[in-house]
Amino acid sequence: MLKLTMLIISIVAALSFANASPLSFKAIITENDSAEVLKLIDRVCADSWCSGDYDYKFSTFSCNDSSAACILTFKIIDRDAKPGEVNSKNKRCIFNGITSSEMIFHENKLDEEFYDKLNYCVSDRESRF
């Protein structure tokens, strides 16, 4: 009976480790980090995209630890829309291969490579408005 119990415990432990992703043990970013990233994106927006024909409302930034991807959701708002016209559209950017917060931001600045991906995505979404 003891051998059977030990065998069952070993199988359960092996199965639980087999399903665990190495990234799931360390969160990519915290909720506070997400809020900080949104603030940094808003700050960058003032100097780039937000000075044109459209306004932007960045709403969420979240990362999935197991897929190493982050998603930014936002709204593009047409400042010149006439009454009755659709003046905003919901958009999102997906950033794959993100395995740490340092790949997103550090020292209160967006990482340069992350910024390049962000700039490309936001500009692309604007061109499809």
CYANA upper distance limits for C-alpha pairs under 8 A (distance plus 0.5 A):
  1 MET  CA      5 THR  CA      6.77
  2 LEU  CA      6 MET  CA      6.66
  3 LYS  CA      7 LEU  CA      6.57
  4 LEU  CA      8 ILE  CA      6.71
  5 THR  CA      9 ILE  CA      6.74
  6 MET  CA     10 SER  CA      6.64
  7 LEU  CA     11 ILE  CA      6.71
  8 ILE  CA     12 VAL  CA      6.66
  9 ILE  CA     13 ALA  CA      6.62
 10 SER  CA     14 ALA  CA      6.59
 11 ILE  CA     15 LEU  CA      6.62
 12 VAL  CA     16 SER  CA      6.72
 13 ALA  CA     17 PHE  CA      6.82
 14 ALA  CA     18 ALA  CA      6.57
 15 LEU  CA     19 ASN  CA      6.89
 16 SER  CA     20 ALA  CA      7.00
 20 ALA  CA     24 SER  CA      7.30
 21 SER  CA     25 PHE  CA      7.88
 21 SER  CA     66 SER  CA      6.53
 22 PRO  CA     26 LYS  CA      8.44
 22 PRO  CA     66 SER  CA      8.39
 23 LEU  CA     27 ALA  CA      7.62
 23 LEU  CA     28 ILE  CA      8.44
 23 LEU  CA     65 ASP  CA      6.10
 23 LEU  CA     66 SER  CA      6.17
 23 LEU  CA     68 ALA  CA      8.04
 23 LEU  CA     99 THR  CA      7.89
 24 SER  CA     65 ASP  CA      5.88
 24 SER  CA     66 SER  CA      5.99
 26 LYS  CA     65 ASP  CA      8.06
 27 ALA  CA     65 ASP  CA      6.30
 27 ALA  CA    100 SER  CA      8.46
 28 ILE  CA     63 CYS  CA      7.11
 28 ILE  CA     64 ASN  CA      8.12
 28 ILE  CA     65 ASP  CA      6.35
 28 ILE  CA     68 ALA  CA      8.38
 28 ILE  CA     98 ILE  CA      8.17
 28 ILE  CA     99 THR  CA      6.53
 28 ILE  CA    100 SER  CA      5.34
 28 ILE  CA    101 SER  CA      6.06
 29 ILE  CA     33 ASP  CA      6.11
 29 ILE  CA     34 SER  CA      7.18
 29 ILE  CA     62 SER  CA      8.38
 29 ILE  CA     63 CYS  CA      7.36
 29 ILE  CA    100 SER  CA      7.71
 29 ILE  CA    101 SER  CA      6.10
 30 THR  CA     34 SER  CA      6.82
 31 GLU  CA     35 ALA  CA      6.90
 32 ASN  CA     36 GLU  CA      6.73
 33 ASP  CA     37 VAL  CA      6.60
 33 ASP  CA    101 SER  CA      8.49
 34 SER  CA     38 LEU  CA      6.82
 34 SER  CA     60 THR  CA      8.14
 34 SER  CA     61 PHE  CA      6.07
 34 SER  CA     62 SER  CA      6.87
 35 ALA  CA     39 LYS  CA      6.87
 35 ALA  CA     61 PHE  CA      8.16
 36 GLU  CA     40 LEU  CA      6.73
 37 VAL  CA     41 ILE  CA      6.61
 37 VAL  CA     61 PHE  CA      7.79
 37 VAL  CA    104 ILE  CA      8.35
 37 VAL  CA    105 PHE  CA      7.75
 37 VAL  CA    110 LEU  CA      8.14
 38 LEU  CA     42 ASP  CA      6.63
 38 LEU  CA     58 PHE  CA      7.20
 38 LEU  CA     59 SER  CA      8.07
 38 LEU  CA     60 THR  CA      7.73
 38 LEU  CA     61 PHE  CA      7.20
 39 LYS  CA     43 ARG  CA      6.72
 40 LEU  CA     44 VAL  CA      6.74
 40 LEU  CA    108 ASN  CA      7.95
 40 LEU  CA    109 LYS  CA      7.29
 40 LEU  CA    110 LEU  CA      7.30
 41 ILE  CA     45 CYS  CA      6.48
 41 ILE  CA     58 PHE  CA      8.32
 41 ILE  CA    110 LEU  CA      8.38
 42 ASP  CA     46 ALA  CA      6.98
 42 ASP  CA     58 PHE  CA      7.69
 43 ARG  CA     47 ASP  CA      7.63
 44 VAL  CA     48 SER  CA      6.88
 45 CYS  CA     49 TRP  CA      5.79
 45 CYS  CA     50 CYS  CA      5.70
 45 CYS  CA     51 SER  CA      8.37
 45 CYS  CA     56 TYR  CA      8.35
 46 ALA  CA     50 CYS  CA      5.72
 46 ALA  CA     51 SER  CA      6.89
 47 ASP  CA     51 SER  CA      7.41
 49 TRP  CA     54 TYR  CA      8.12
 49 TRP  CA     55 ASP  CA      8.32
 49 TRP  CA    122 VAL  CA      8.43
 49 TRP  CA    123 SER  CA      8.03
 50 CYS  CA     54 TYR  CA      6.74
 50 CYS  CA     55 ASP  CA      5.69
 50 CYS  CA     56 TYR  CA      6.82
 51 SER  CA     55 ASP  CA      8.14
 53 ASP  CA     78 ASP  CA      7.03
 53 ASP  CA     79 ARG  CA      6.71
 53 ASP  CA     80 ASP  CA      7.82
 54 TYR  CA     76 ILE  CA      6.88
 54 TYR  CA     77 ILE  CA      5.86
 54 TYR  CA     78 ASP  CA      5.28
 54 TYR  CA     79 ARG  CA      6.11
 55 ASP  CA     76 ILE  CA      6.42
 55 ASP  CA     77 ILE  CA      5.47
 55 ASP  CA     78 ASP  CA      7.07
 55 ASP  CA     79 ARG  CA      7.21
 56 TYR  CA     74 PHE  CA      7.38
 56 TYR  CA     75 LYS  CA      6.14
 56 TYR  CA     76 ILE  CA      5.31
 56 TYR  CA     77 ILE  CA      6.50
 57 LYS  CA     74 PHE  CA      5.94
 57 LYS  CA     75 LYS  CA      5.56
 57 LYS  CA     76 ILE  CA      7.19
 57 LYS  CA     77 ILE  CA      8.32
 58 PHE  CA     72 LEU  CA      8.01
 58 PHE  CA     73 THR  CA      6.73
 58 PHE  CA     74 PHE  CA      4.69
 58 PHE  CA     75 LYS  CA      6.94
 59 SER  CA     72 LEU  CA      8.13
 59 SER  CA     73 THR  CA      6.23
 59 SER  CA     74 PHE  CA      5.79
 59 SER  CA     75 LYS  CA      8.22
 60 THR  CA     71 ILE  CA      8.27
 60 THR  CA     72 LEU  CA      6.19
 60 THR  CA     73 THR  CA      5.75
 60 THR  CA     74 PHE  CA      7.61
 61 PHE  CA     70 CYS  CA      7.51
 61 PHE  CA     71 ILE  CA      6.14
 61 PHE  CA     72 LEU  CA      4.99
 61 PHE  CA     73 THR  CA      7.06
 62 SER  CA     70 CYS  CA      5.97
 62 SER  CA     71 ILE  CA      5.98
 62 SER  CA     72 LEU  CA      7.26
 63 CYS  CA     68 ALA  CA      7.64
 63 CYS  CA     69 ALA  CA      6.13
 63 CYS  CA     70 CYS  CA      4.44
 63 CYS  CA     71 ILE  CA      6.78
 64 ASN  CA     68 ALA  CA      6.32
 64 ASN  CA     69 ALA  CA      6.03
 64 ASN  CA     70 CYS  CA      6.68
 65 ASP  CA     69 ALA  CA      7.68
 65 ASP  CA     99 THR  CA      8.00
 68 ALA  CA     96 ASN  CA      6.70
 68 ALA  CA     97 GLY  CA      5.74
 68 ALA  CA     98 ILE  CA      5.45
 68 ALA  CA     99 THR  CA      5.86
 69 ALA  CA     94 ILE  CA      7.33
 69 ALA  CA     95 PHE  CA      5.93
 69 ALA  CA     96 ASN  CA      4.82
 69 ALA  CA     97 GLY  CA      6.32
 69 ALA  CA     98 ILE  CA      5.95
 69 ALA  CA     99 THR  CA      8.28
 70 CYS  CA     94 ILE  CA      6.26
 70 CYS  CA     95 PHE  CA      5.57
 70 CYS  CA     96 ASN  CA      7.05
 70 CYS  CA     98 ILE  CA      7.35
 71 ILE  CA     92 ARG  CA      7.23
 71 ILE  CA     93 CYS  CA      6.15
 71 ILE  CA     94 ILE  CA      5.09
 71 ILE  CA     95 PHE  CA      6.78
 72 LEU  CA     92 ARG  CA      5.88
 72 LEU  CA     93 CYS  CA      5.64
 72 LEU  CA     94 ILE  CA      7.05
 73 THR  CA     90 ASN  CA      7.87
 73 THR  CA     91 LYS  CA      6.35
 73 THR  CA     92 ARG  CA      4.79
 73 THR  CA     93 CYS  CA      7.10
 74 PHE  CA     90 ASN  CA      6.40
 74 PHE  CA     91 LYS  CA      5.83
 74 PHE  CA     92 ARG  CA      6.50
 75 LYS  CA     88 SER  CA      6.89
 75 LYS  CA     89 LYS  CA      6.02
 75 LYS  CA     90 ASN  CA      4.98
 75 LYS  CA     91 LYS  CA      6.27
 76 ILE  CA     88 SER  CA      5.85
 76 ILE  CA     89 LYS  CA      5.97
 76 ILE  CA     90 ASN  CA      7.09
 76 ILE  CA     91 LYS  CA      7.73
 76 ILE  CA    126 GLU  CA      7.71
 76 ILE  CA    129 PHE  CA      8.33
 77 ILE  CA     87 ASN  CA      6.07
 77 ILE  CA     88 SER  CA      4.71
 77 ILE  CA     89 LYS  CA      7.28
 78 ASP  CA     87 ASN  CA      5.43
 78 ASP  CA     88 SER  CA      6.50
 79 ARG  CA     87 ASN  CA      7.80
 80 ASP  CA     87 ASN  CA      8.49
 81 ALA  CA     85 GLU  CA      6.47
 81 ALA  CA     86 VAL  CA      7.61
 81 ALA  CA     87 ASN  CA      5.85
 82 LYS  CA     87 ASN  CA      8.45
 89 LYS  CA    129 PHE  CA      7.86
 91 LYS  CA    125 ARG  CA      7.42
 93 CYS  CA    118 LEU  CA      8.08
 93 CYS  CA    121 CYS  CA      6.56
 93 CYS  CA    122 VAL  CA      7.90
 95 PHE  CA    117 LYS  CA      8.05
 98 ILE  CA    103 MET  CA      6.79
 98 ILE  CA    104 ILE  CA      8.13
 99 THR  CA    103 MET  CA      7.65
100 SER  CA    104 ILE  CA      7.92
101 SER  CA    105 PHE  CA      6.67
101 SER  CA    106 HIS  CA      8.12
102 GLU  CA    106 HIS  CA      6.09
102 GLU  CA    111 ASP  CA      7.69
103 MET  CA    111 ASP  CA      6.60
103 MET  CA    113 GLU  CA      8.31
103 MET  CA    114 PHE  CA      7.19
104 ILE  CA    110 LEU  CA      6.38
104 ILE  CA    111 ASP  CA      5.73
104 ILE  CA    114 PHE  CA      6.13
105 PHE  CA    109 LYS  CA      6.00
105 PHE  CA    110 LEU  CA      4.67
105 PHE  CA    111 ASP  CA      5.23
105 PHE  CA    114 PHE  CA      8.42
106 HIS  CA    110 LEU  CA      6.99
106 HIS  CA    111 ASP  CA      7.10
110 LEU  CA    114 PHE  CA      7.20
110 LEU  CA    115 TYR  CA      6.49
111 ASP  CA    115 TYR  CA      6.49
112 GLU  CA    116 ASP  CA      6.76
113 GLU  CA    117 LYS  CA      6.95
114 PHE  CA    118 LEU  CA      6.58
115 TYR  CA    119 ASN  CA      6.42
116 ASP  CA    120 TYR  CA      6.67
117 LYS  CA    121 CYS  CA      6.65
118 LEU  CA    122 VAL  CA      6.57
119 ASN  CA    123 SER  CA      6.48
120 TYR  CA    124 ASP  CA      6.48
121 CYS  CA    125 ARG  CA      6.63
122 VAL  CA    126 GLU  CA      6.62
123 SER  CA    127 SER  CA      6.73
124 ASP  CA    128 ARG  CA      7.04
125 ARG  CA    129 PHE  CA      6.99
